[in-house]
Amino acid sequence: MSAAMANLATVTDVPSHRSHSSAPVRLWLFAVAALVIAMVTVGGATRLTGSGLSITEWKPIMGAIPPLTDADWHEAFEKYKQIPQYHQVNKGMSLEAFKSIFWWEWGHRFLARLVGFAFLVPFLVFLALGYVRRALVPRMVGLFALGGLQGAIGWYMVASGLSERVSVSQYRLALHLGLAFVILGALIWTALQLDEEPETPPASDRFRSGIIVLALAFLQVELGALVAGMKAGLAYNTWPLMDGQVVPNGLFIAEPWYANLFENAMTVQFNHRVVAYVLAAIAAWHIVGVLRSGPATATMRASAVALGVAILLQIALGIWTLLAQVPLSLGLVHQFGAAILFSIAVWHVHALKSAR
């Protein structure tokens, strides 16, 4: 064991002249982040098509191989027939229909495995070649561990719909999606921070307000997960009024009152609308402040403008998706847009931090 630790120390403690450039490492991290965005988007497809429960087992290694023979397909279909979703939602579906939902879920899991592979193998190569600074190794290991945890939480989510429910728990869906966005943000932040020395300068007002915008964007993602998990977007498909009113009746009809925040479809959708307005207002105030700031760097200004455009487009897309009653195409673009918006918000906060 001591010899192995000594070897690792030798690999990570390389001479500075071997760390030629951070560009390859940054490109790799951005590529992994792009794969995470793709995985989030395909995950949205599994939800919108009701495909998430089509694979009733968790086999991290062997599960990478899909059914190859007719007998394999019938075996997988028979397992699906044992869960409530088949009996209450899809009873009598054909094998071909089952295959269509199976491939969405298999594709989502395949992308998850691909993300893990695309992270681990290049990391080991860059580590051996001396392109990863020793101080960054714990963070990289932590990112890989988060990816493994995400896989376990994904199965924890799926398991919630295999015995009593016909869909996954909205709470577990929010946990699964939230962790995906944490991993996405951490990848982007790490890529942007590669050339920086660790420091803790005093926080500026613009940095603090940028953090608030980022936090609201994350909260909006989590509220969107609750909307998706409860299929709350399929009702109250009008805008700007909801159920004919600015503030509809029935927001707090369940007891205890806080259960409405997570289990009342009207309240969940209303909160998703309201936080979008709050995010837009606070972001507008923040962006105007950045653009009017004399010391603002070009990156701060560019990221601020990009953030404002992304928020406006995402709100417009959300309204369109709602009015159209959440078709698959718009639902996917909306989820993709959320990942892009969040990525831009992370970039902007990093620009604010670097400028300090």
One Martini backbone bead per residue (centre of mass of N, CA, C, O) as a GRO file, in nm:
protein
  356
    1MET     BB    1   0.058   0.062  -0.021
    2SER     BB    2   0.299   0.260   0.006
    3ALA     BB    3   0.393   0.230  -0.287
    4ALA     BB    4   0.133   0.335  -0.421
    5MET     BB    5   0.140   0.616  -0.289
    6ALA     BB    6   0.411   0.698  -0.405
    7ASN     BB    7   0.330   0.683  -0.700
    8LEU     BB    8   0.102   0.894  -0.688
    9ALA     BB    9   0.283   1.126  -0.594
   10THR     BB   10   0.463   1.120  -0.845
   11VAL     BB   11   0.238   1.182  -1.056
   12THR     BB   12   0.123   1.455  -0.917
   13ASP     BB   13   0.434   1.561  -0.856
   14VAL     BB   14   0.508   1.741  -1.099
   15PRO     BB   15   0.669   1.924  -1.293
   16SER     BB   16   0.585   2.230  -1.425
   17HIS     BB   17   0.693   2.179  -1.726
   18ARG     BB   18   0.459   1.950  -1.786
   19SER     BB   19   0.239   2.184  -1.761
   20HIS     BB   20   0.177   2.326  -2.043
   21SER     BB   21  -0.157   2.313  -2.045
   22SER     BB   22  -0.510   2.376  -1.980
   23ALA     BB   23  -0.672   2.335  -2.245
   24PRO     BB   24  -0.730   2.026  -2.254
   25VAL     BB   25  -0.878   2.014  -1.982
   26ARG     BB   26  -1.097   2.218  -2.047
   27LEU     BB   27  -1.214   2.074  -2.291
   28TRP     BB   28  -1.289   1.816  -2.141
   29LEU     BB   29  -1.487   1.943  -1.934
   30PHE     BB   30  -1.679   2.062  -2.145
   31ALA     BB   31  -1.751   1.790  -2.275
   32VAL     BB   32  -1.878   1.667  -2.023
   33ALA     BB   33  -2.090   1.887  -1.987
   34ALA     BB   34  -2.233   1.827  -2.257
   35LEU     BB   35  -2.316   1.539  -2.173
   36VAL     BB   36  -2.492   1.628  -1.938
   37ILE     BB   37  -2.694   1.786  -2.107
   38ALA     BB   38  -2.781   1.544  -2.276
   39MET     BB   39  -2.881   1.375  -2.035
   40VAL     BB   40  -3.097   1.573  -1.940
   41THR     BB   41  -3.261   1.572  -2.203
   42VAL     BB   42  -3.318   1.266  -2.213
   43GLY     BB   43  -3.455   1.262  -1.939
   44GLY     BB   44  -3.696   1.428  -2.039
   45ALA     BB   45  -3.793   1.212  -2.240
   46THR     BB   46  -3.857   0.988  -2.036
   47ARG     BB   47  -4.076   1.152  -1.896
   48LEU     BB   48  -4.266   1.237  -2.139
   49THR     BB   49  -4.288   0.915  -2.237
   50GLY     BB   50  -4.291   0.712  -1.991
   51SER     BB   51  -3.986   0.545  -1.970
   52GLY     BB   52  -3.847   0.517  -1.675
   53LEU     BB   53  -3.989   0.206  -1.613
   54SER     BB   54  -3.888  -0.004  -1.840
   55ILE     BB   55  -3.646  -0.053  -1.639
   56THR     BB   56  -3.643  -0.282  -1.350
   57GLU     BB   57  -3.322  -0.264  -1.339
   58TRP     BB   58  -2.989  -0.255  -1.178
   59LYS     BB   59  -2.704  -0.263  -1.411
   60PRO     BB   60  -2.416  -0.104  -1.439
   61ILE     BB   61  -2.284  -0.312  -1.644
   62MET     BB   62  -2.485  -0.515  -1.799
   63GLY     BB   63  -2.693  -0.281  -1.878
   64ALA     BB   64  -2.534  -0.189  -2.144
   65ILE     BB   65  -2.685  -0.435  -2.259
   66PRO     BB   66  -2.913  -0.494  -2.471
   67PRO     BB   67  -3.140  -0.651  -2.622
   68LEU     BB   68  -3.070  -0.913  -2.882
   69THR     BB   69  -3.322  -1.090  -2.855
   70ASP     BB   70  -3.636  -1.200  -2.849
   71ALA     BB   71  -3.612  -1.322  -2.566
   72ASP     BB   72  -3.505  -1.069  -2.426
   73TRP     BB   73  -3.751  -0.890  -2.482
   74HIS     BB   74  -3.963  -1.065  -2.336
   75GLU     BB   75  -3.830  -1.052  -2.059
   76ALA     BB   76  -3.845  -0.744  -2.022
   77PHE     BB   77  -4.154  -0.724  -2.062
   78GLU     BB   78  -4.237  -0.906  -1.823
   79LYS     BB   79  -4.120  -0.722  -1.607
   80TYR     BB   80  -4.298  -0.475  -1.675
   81LYS     BB   81  -4.578  -0.630  -1.615
   82GLN     BB   82  -4.528  -0.617  -1.285
   83ILE     BB   83  -4.607  -0.321  -1.286
   84PRO     BB   84  -4.836  -0.068  -1.242
   85GLN     BB   85  -4.804   0.089  -1.511
   86TYR     BB   86  -4.907  -0.133  -1.694
   87HIS     BB   87  -5.193  -0.186  -1.561
   88GLN     BB   88  -5.284   0.142  -1.551
   89VAL     BB   89  -5.161   0.248  -1.849
   90ASN     BB   90  -5.030  -0.011  -2.057
   91LYS     BB   91  -5.235  -0.213  -2.109
   92GLY     BB   92  -5.174  -0.405  -2.404
   93MET     BB   93  -4.915  -0.351  -2.507
   94SER     BB   94  -4.676  -0.379  -2.728
   95LEU     BB   95  -4.361  -0.466  -2.801
   96GLU     BB   96  -4.301  -0.217  -2.978
   97ALA     BB   97  -4.389  -0.008  -2.765
   98PHE     BB   98  -4.185  -0.095  -2.554
   99LYS     BB   99  -3.928  -0.035  -2.717
  100SER     BB  100  -3.965   0.276  -2.731
  101ILE     BB  101  -3.929   0.318  -2.418
  102PHE     BB  102  -3.670   0.162  -2.367
  103TRP     BB  103  -3.467   0.336  -2.541
  104TRP     BB  104  -3.481   0.591  -2.373
  105GLU     BB  105  -3.374   0.470  -2.106
  106TRP     BB  106  -3.117   0.342  -2.219
  107GLY     BB  107  -2.997   0.607  -2.326
  108HIS     BB  108  -2.972   0.744  -2.052
  109ARG     BB  109  -2.785   0.529  -1.922
  110PHE     BB  110  -2.565   0.537  -2.136
  111LEU     BB  111  -2.485   0.833  -2.089
  112ALA     BB  112  -2.399   0.795  -1.797
  113ARG     BB  113  -2.167   0.601  -1.862
  114LEU     BB  114  -2.020   0.790  -2.059
  115VAL     BB  115  -1.952   1.009  -1.857
  116GLY     BB  116  -1.775   0.835  -1.674
  117PHE     BB  117  -1.571   0.755  -1.896
  118ALA     BB  118  -1.505   1.054  -1.998
  119PHE     BB  119  -1.375   1.120  -1.720
  120LEU     BB  120  -1.176   0.898  -1.617
  121VAL     BB  121  -0.974   0.843  -1.848
  122PRO     BB  122  -0.862   1.132  -1.898
  123PHE     BB  123  -0.777   1.183  -1.608
  124LEU     BB  124  -0.556   0.964  -1.595
  125VAL     BB  125  -0.392   1.076  -1.828
  126PHE     BB  126  -0.344   1.366  -1.724
  127LEU     BB  127  -0.213   1.276  -1.462
  128ALA     BB  128   0.032   1.123  -1.589
  129LEU     BB  129   0.121   1.391  -1.768
  130GLY     BB  130   0.075   1.662  -1.579
  131TYR     BB  131  -0.212   1.839  -1.626
  132VAL     BB  132  -0.274   1.799  -1.316
  133ARG     BB  133  -0.300   1.948  -1.042
  134ARG     BB  134  -0.272   1.849  -0.724
  135ALA     BB  135  -0.503   2.036  -0.605
  136LEU     BB  136  -0.729   1.900  -0.812
  137VAL     BB  137  -0.770   1.600  -0.740
  138PRO     BB  138  -0.996   1.603  -0.522
  139ARG     BB  139  -1.206   1.731  -0.710
  140MET     BB  140  -1.211   1.511  -0.927
  141VAL     BB  141  -1.292   1.282  -0.739
  142GLY     BB  142  -1.555   1.418  -0.647
  143LEU     BB  143  -1.691   1.422  -0.926
  144PHE     BB  144  -1.693   1.116  -0.964
  145ALA     BB  145  -1.859   1.055  -0.708
  146LEU     BB  146  -2.110   1.212  -0.797
  147GLY     BB  147  -2.169   1.031  -1.038
  148GLY     BB  148  -2.220   0.774  -0.874
  149LEU     BB  149  -2.448   0.893  -0.701
  150GLN     BB  150  -2.638   0.954  -0.940
  151GLY     BB  151  -2.691   0.663  -1.015
  152ALA     BB  152  -2.820   0.580  -0.744
  153ILE     BB  153  -3.048   0.796  -0.753
  154GLY     BB  154  -3.177   0.699  -1.011
  155TRP     BB  155  -3.271   0.429  -0.890
  156TYR     BB  156  -3.426   0.549  -0.650
  157MET     BB  157  -3.633   0.678  -0.835
  158VAL     BB  158  -3.737   0.431  -0.994
  159ALA     BB  159  -3.825   0.258  -0.741
  160SER     BB  160  -4.080   0.445  -0.674
  161GLY     BB  161  -4.241   0.303  -0.951
  162LEU     BB  162  -4.257  -0.036  -0.892
  163SER     BB  163  -4.507  -0.084  -0.668
  164GLU     BB  164  -4.738   0.176  -0.632
  165ARG     BB  165  -4.668   0.345  -0.867
  166VAL     BB  166  -4.679   0.508  -1.210
  167SER     BB  167  -4.450   0.693  -1.098
  168VAL     BB  168  -4.227   0.897  -0.996
  169SER     BB  169  -4.104   1.077  -0.758
  170GLN     BB  170  -4.080   1.419  -0.727
  171TYR     BB  171  -3.856   1.423  -0.517
  172ARG     BB  172  -3.651   1.236  -0.666
  173LEU     BB  173  -3.641   1.400  -0.923
  174ALA     BB  174  -3.527   1.660  -0.795
  175LEU     BB  175  -3.268   1.527  -0.690
  176HIS     BB  176  -3.159   1.425  -0.962
  177LEU     BB  177  -3.157   1.698  -1.114
  178GLY     BB  178  -2.997   1.866  -0.910
  179LEU     BB  179  -2.732   1.700  -0.925
  180ALA     BB  180  -2.681   1.745  -1.224
  181PHE     BB  181  -2.641   2.058  -1.189
  182VAL     BB  182  -2.407   2.044  -0.994
  183ILE     BB  183  -2.215   1.898  -1.185
  184LEU     BB  184  -2.224   2.102  -1.411
  185GLY     BB  185  -2.120   2.346  -1.248
  186ALA     BB  186  -1.851   2.213  -1.153
  187LEU     BB  187  -1.727   2.171  -1.431
  188ILE     BB  188  -1.727   2.466  -1.526
  189TRP     BB  189  -1.576   2.592  -1.289
  190THR     BB  190  -1.318   2.422  -1.315
  191ALA     BB  191  -1.247   2.507  -1.605
  192LEU     BB  192  -1.226   2.822  -1.536
  193GLN     BB  193  -1.009   2.768  -1.274
  194LEU     BB  194  -0.731   2.641  -1.361
  195ASP     BB  195  -0.540   2.924  -1.357
  196GLU     BB  196  -0.605   2.966  -1.062
  197GLU     BB  197  -0.548   3.089  -0.757
  198PRO     BB  198  -0.600   3.050  -0.443
  199GLU     BB  199  -0.867   3.264  -0.314
  200THR     BB  200  -1.023   3.527  -0.076
  201PRO     BB  201  -1.184   3.767  -0.167
  202PRO     BB  202  -1.383   4.011  -0.133
  203ALA     BB  203  -1.709   4.062  -0.159
  204SER     BB  204  -1.920   4.182  -0.389
  205ASP     BB  205  -2.220   4.299  -0.484
  206ARG     BB  206  -2.223   4.159  -0.765
  207PHE     BB  207  -2.154   3.880  -0.664
  208ARG     BB  208  -2.398   3.842  -0.478
  209SER     BB  209  -2.619   3.886  -0.697
  210GLY     BB  210  -2.519   3.654  -0.876
  211ILE     BB  211  -2.577   3.430  -0.671
  212ILE     BB  212  -2.880   3.478  -0.660
  213VAL     BB  213  -2.937   3.411  -0.954
  214LEU     BB  214  -2.826   3.123  -0.943
  215ALA     BB  215  -3.015   3.022  -0.718
  216LEU     BB  216  -3.280   3.077  -0.873
  217ALA     BB  217  -3.218   2.891  -1.110
  218PHE     BB  218  -3.209   2.634  -0.937
  219LEU     BB  219  -3.491   2.656  -0.815
  220GLN     BB  220  -3.637   2.642  -1.091
  221VAL     BB  221  -3.548   2.358  -1.156
  222GLU     BB  222  -3.687   2.222  -0.911
  223LEU     BB  223  -3.972   2.318  -0.984
  224GLY     BB  224  -3.974   2.178  -1.259
  225ALA     BB  225  -3.957   1.892  -1.142
  226LEU     BB  226  -4.232   1.903  -0.999
  227VAL     BB  227  -4.399   1.955  -1.248
  228ALA     BB  228  -4.313   1.698  -1.395
  229GLY     BB  229  -4.383   1.483  -1.172
  230MET     BB  230  -4.704   1.598  -1.175
  231LYS     BB  231  -4.802   1.713  -1.448
  232ALA     BB  232  -4.872   2.036  -1.420
  233GLY     BB  233  -4.853   2.133  -1.735
  234LEU     BB  234  -5.150   2.002  -1.822
  235ALA     BB  235  -5.254   2.248  -1.663
  236TYR     BB  236  -5.330   2.565  -1.691
  237ASN     BB  237  -5.315   2.667  -2.024
  238THR     BB  238  -5.250   2.979  -1.933
  239TRP     BB  239  -5.165   3.327  -2.037
  240PRO     BB  240  -5.119   3.507  -1.749
  241LEU     BB  241  -5.340   3.351  -1.648
  242MET     BB  242  -5.476   3.138  -1.376
  243ASP     BB  243  -5.774   3.024  -1.382
  244GLY     BB  244  -5.859   3.341  -1.447
  245GLN     BB  245  -5.613   3.438  -1.255
  246VAL     BB  246  -5.356   3.566  -1.086
  247VAL     BB  247  -5.470   3.430  -0.812
  248PRO     BB  248  -5.563   3.135  -0.748
  249ASN     BB  249  -5.768   2.913  -0.635
  250GLY     BB  250  -5.627   2.645  -0.431
  251LEU     BB  251  -5.326   2.669  -0.310
  252PHE     BB  252  -5.439   2.584   0.015
  253ILE     BB  253  -5.616   2.294   0.051
  254ALA     BB  254  -5.403   2.147   0.193
  255GLU     BB  255  -5.296   1.919   0.454
  256PRO     BB  256  -5.067   2.074   0.521
  257TRP     BB  257  -4.972   2.366   0.378
  258TYR     BB  258  -4.682   2.263   0.271
  259ALA     BB  259  -4.787   2.039   0.075
  260ASN     BB  260  -4.857   2.231  -0.165
  261LEU     BB  261  -4.555   2.280  -0.264
  262PHE     BB  262  -4.543   1.945  -0.362
  263GLU     BB  263  -4.876   1.827  -0.413
  264ASN     BB  264  -4.992   2.079  -0.565
  265ALA     BB  265  -5.030   2.150  -0.889
  266MET     BB  266  -5.106   2.447  -0.876
  267THR     BB  267  -4.879   2.547  -0.685
  268VAL     BB  268  -4.639   2.446  -0.844
  269GLN     BB  269  -4.693   2.614  -1.099
  270PHE     BB  270  -4.711   2.892  -0.967
  271ASN     BB  271  -4.421   2.896  -0.854
  272HIS     BB  272  -4.282   2.871  -1.130
  273ARG     BB  273  -4.384   3.142  -1.232
  274VAL     BB  274  -4.292   3.339  -1.007
  275VAL     BB  275  -3.985   3.277  -1.015
  276ALA     BB  276  -3.947   3.378  -1.301
  277TYR     BB  277  -4.012   3.674  -1.237
  278VAL     BB  278  -3.800   3.714  -1.016
  279LEU     BB  279  -3.554   3.643  -1.184
  280ALA     BB  280  -3.590   3.862  -1.399
  281ALA     BB  281  -3.578   4.109  -1.210
  282ILE     BB  282  -3.305   4.058  -1.067
  283ALA     BB  283  -3.138   4.025  -1.325
  284ALA     BB  284  -3.189   4.305  -1.441
  285TRP     BB  285  -3.065   4.463  -1.209
  286HIS     BB  286  -2.788   4.327  -1.225
  287ILE     BB  287  -2.713   4.381  -1.524
  288VAL     BB  288  -2.728   4.687  -1.518
  289GLY     BB  289  -2.506   4.718  -1.306
  290VAL     BB  290  -2.279   4.590  -1.473
  291LEU     BB  291  -2.298   4.778  -1.731
  292ARG     BB  292  -2.249   5.048  -1.541
  293SER     BB  293  -1.980   4.949  -1.464
  294GLY     BB  294  -1.666   5.057  -1.494
  295PRO     BB  295  -1.484   4.787  -1.407
  296ALA     BB  296  -1.597   4.615  -1.614
  297THR     BB  297  -1.554   4.349  -1.794
  298ALA     BB  298  -1.596   4.184  -2.085
  299THR     BB  299  -1.694   3.920  -1.955
  300MET     BB  300  -1.909   4.039  -1.775
  301ARG     BB  301  -2.080   4.163  -2.002
  302ALA     BB  302  -2.122   3.917  -2.182
  303SER     BB  303  -2.251   3.733  -1.960
  304ALA     BB  304  -2.485   3.923  -1.892
  305VAL     BB  305  -2.620   3.927  -2.168
  306ALA     BB  306  -2.653   3.621  -2.197
  307LEU     BB  307  -2.831   3.588  -1.947
  308GLY     BB  308  -3.067   3.768  -2.035
  309VAL     BB  309  -3.138   3.615  -2.293
  310ALA     BB  310  -3.184   3.334  -2.163
  311ILE     BB  311  -3.419   3.416  -1.981
  312LEU     BB  312  -3.615   3.518  -2.196
  313LEU     BB  313  -3.623   3.258  -2.366
  314GLN     BB  314  -3.716   3.065  -2.136
  315ILE     BB  315  -3.982   3.204  -2.076
  316ALA     BB  316  -4.102   3.188  -2.359
  317LEU     BB  317  -4.081   2.879  -2.376
  318GLY     BB  318  -4.258   2.816  -2.130
  319ILE     BB  319  -4.516   2.941  -2.239
  320TRP     BB  320  -4.537   2.774  -2.496
  321THR     BB  321  -4.545   2.499  -2.358
  322LEU     BB  322  -4.801   2.549  -2.197
  323LEU     BB  323  -4.999   2.625  -2.430
  324ALA     BB  324  -4.922   2.335  -2.579
  325GLN     BB  325  -4.914   2.102  -2.362
  326VAL     BB  326  -4.637   1.959  -2.364
  327PRO     BB  327  -4.459   1.879  -2.592
  328LEU     BB  328  -4.183   1.709  -2.658
  329SER     BB  329  -4.013   1.924  -2.805
  330LEU     BB  330  -4.054   2.160  -2.600
  331GLY     BB  331  -3.969   2.012  -2.344
  332LEU     BB  332  -3.676   1.965  -2.433
  333VAL     BB  333  -3.593   2.259  -2.489
  334HIS     BB  334  -3.653   2.358  -2.203
  335GLN     BB  335  -3.445   2.178  -2.059
  336PHE     BB  336  -3.203   2.269  -2.222
  337GLY     BB  337  -3.230   2.572  -2.149
  338ALA     BB  338  -3.176   2.537  -1.846
  339ALA     BB  339  -2.882   2.438  -1.879
  340ILE     BB  340  -2.776   2.685  -2.027
  341LEU     BB  341  -2.850   2.901  -1.824
  342PHE     BB  342  -2.688   2.784  -1.587
  343SER     BB  343  -2.413   2.795  -1.728
  344ILE     BB  344  -2.409   3.103  -1.765
  345ALA     BB  345  -2.431   3.172  -1.463
  346VAL     BB  346  -2.162   3.046  -1.385
  347TRP     BB  347  -1.987   3.216  -1.571
  348HIS     BB  348  -2.067   3.490  -1.450
  349VAL     BB  349  -1.974   3.443  -1.159
  350HIS     BB  350  -1.681   3.393  -1.237
  351ALA     BB  351  -1.632   3.671  -1.359
  352LEU     BB  352  -1.683   3.825  -1.095
  353LYS     BB  353  -1.461   3.686  -0.929
  354SER     BB  354  -1.215   3.750  -1.114
  355ALA     BB  355  -1.250   4.070  -1.100
  356ARG     BB  356  -1.175   4.087  -0.785
   0.00000   0.00000   0.00000
